[in-house]
Amino acid sequence: QLDVVESGGGSVQAGASLRLSCTAPGFTSNKCAMFWYRQAAGKKREWVASISTGGLPDYVDSVKGRFAISKDKAKDTVYLQMNSLKPEETAIYFCQKRGIGLCLRNNWGQGTQVTVSS
């Protein structure tokens, strides 16, 4: 059983938007920070965005101003709103929970594919 499940990926044209979701039951109560990564074919996994237990967001420079991370504590769900998508952002997007204790159990999801065509 996976504790982290991503959804919302798809195929879009350049300039379009997508919203990814990551559901991780218990991440709020266990005070986990949540991270989004992406991995393009043949490339290393890259950190994209994160949100702290206190709700402070952070982003890789390349997505600042276009992506927004948020969380719904009641649903134990984190979102990644992605606007003005670029073809080079085609990748599998993964969600990770971090922290201590249960935050470290099964802390990666299986990912969701995002394909951006030009």
C-alpha positions as CSV (number, residue, x, y, z in Angstrom):
1,Q,0.0,0.0,0.0
2,L,1.3,3.3,-1.0
3,D,1.0,6.2,1.4
4,V,1.5,8.8,-1.3
5,V,-0.6,9.0,-4.4
6,E,-0.2,11.5,-7.2
7,S,-2.8,12.4,-9.8
8,G,-3.7,15.1,-12.3
9,G,-1.1,14.6,-14.9
10,G,-1.9,14.6,-18.6
11,S,-1.0,15.7,-22.1
12,V,-1.2,19.4,-22.8
13,Q,0.1,22.0,-25.2
14,A,2.7,24.5,-24.4
15,G,1.3,27.4,-22.4
16,A,-1.4,25.3,-20.8
17,S,-2.1,24.7,-17.2
18,L,-2.4,21.6,-15.1
19,R,-3.0,21.0,-11.4
20,L,-1.4,18.0,-9.8
21,S,-2.7,16.5,-6.6
22,C,-0.8,14.5,-4.0
23,T,-2.8,12.7,-1.3
24,A,-0.8,11.4,1.7
25,P,-3.1,10.4,4.6
26,G,-1.7,11.6,7.9
27,F,0.8,14.1,6.6
28,T,-0.8,16.9,8.4
29,S,-1.1,15.2,11.8
30,N,2.4,13.8,11.5
31,K,3.8,17.3,10.5
32,C,5.4,16.2,7.3
33,A,6.8,18.7,4.8
34,M,5.8,17.9,1.3
35,F,7.9,18.0,-1.8
36,W,7.3,17.8,-5.6
37,Y,10.0,16.5,-7.9
38,R,10.1,15.7,-11.5
39,Q,12.1,13.3,-13.7
40,A,12.4,13.6,-17.4
41,A,13.4,10.6,-19.5
42,G,17.2,10.0,-19.1
43,K,17.6,12.8,-16.6
44,K,18.1,13.0,-12.8
45,R,15.1,13.6,-10.5
46,E,14.8,17.4,-9.9
47,W,13.2,19.1,-7.0
48,V,10.4,21.4,-8.2
49,A,8.6,22.8,-5.1
50,S,8.0,22.2,-1.5
51,I,5.8,23.3,1.3
52,S,6.8,23.3,5.0
53,T,4.6,22.2,7.9
54,G,3.9,25.8,8.5
55,G,2.8,26.4,4.9
56,L,5.9,28.2,3.6
57,P,6.4,27.4,-0.1
58,D,9.6,27.2,-2.0
59,Y,10.4,26.7,-5.7
60,V,13.2,26.0,-8.1
61,D,14.0,29.2,-9.9
62,S,12.8,27.9,-13.3
63,V,9.2,27.6,-12.1
64,K,8.9,30.7,-9.9
65,G,6.0,32.8,-10.9
66,R,4.4,30.0,-12.9
67,F,3.9,27.2,-10.4
68,A,2.1,27.3,-7.0
69,I,2.2,24.7,-4.3
70,S,-0.6,24.6,-1.7
71,K,-2.1,22.2,0.7
72,D,-5.5,21.3,2.1
73,K,-5.0,20.1,5.6
74,A,-8.5,18.7,5.9
75,K,-7.9,16.5,2.9
76,D,-4.2,15.7,3.6
77,T,-3.7,16.8,0.0
78,V,-1.0,18.9,-1.6
79,Y,-1.5,20.6,-4.9
80,L,0.9,21.8,-7.6
81,Q,-0.7,24.4,-9.9
82,M,1.4,24.6,-13.0
83,N,0.8,27.4,-15.5
84,S,2.5,28.4,-18.7
85,L,3.9,24.9,-19.1
86,K,6.9,24.3,-21.4
87,P,7.8,21.3,-23.5
88,E,11.0,20.8,-21.4
89,E,8.8,20.3,-18.4
90,T,7.6,17.0,-19.7
91,A,8.4,14.5,-17.0
92,I,7.0,12.2,-14.4
93,Y,6.1,14.3,-11.4
94,F,6.6,12.7,-8.0
95,C,5.4,13.7,-4.5
96,Q,7.4,13.0,-1.4
97,K,6.7,13.5,2.3
98,R,9.6,14.3,4.6
99,G,10.1,14.7,8.3
100,I,10.4,12.2,11.1
101,G,8.7,9.0,12.1
102,L,5.7,8.2,9.9
103,C,6.7,10.9,7.4
104,L,9.5,8.6,6.3
105,R,7.3,5.5,5.7
106,N,6.5,4.8,2.1
107,N,7.3,8.4,1.5
108,W,7.4,8.4,-2.4
109,G,4.5,8.1,-4.7
110,Q,4.5,6.4,-8.1
111,G,4.3,9.6,-10.0
112,T,2.1,11.1,-12.6
113,Q,3.1,11.8,-16.2
114,V,3.0,15.3,-17.5
115,T,3.5,15.7,-21.2
116,V,3.8,19.2,-22.8
117,S,3.8,19.4,-26.6
118,S,5.0,22.4,-28.6
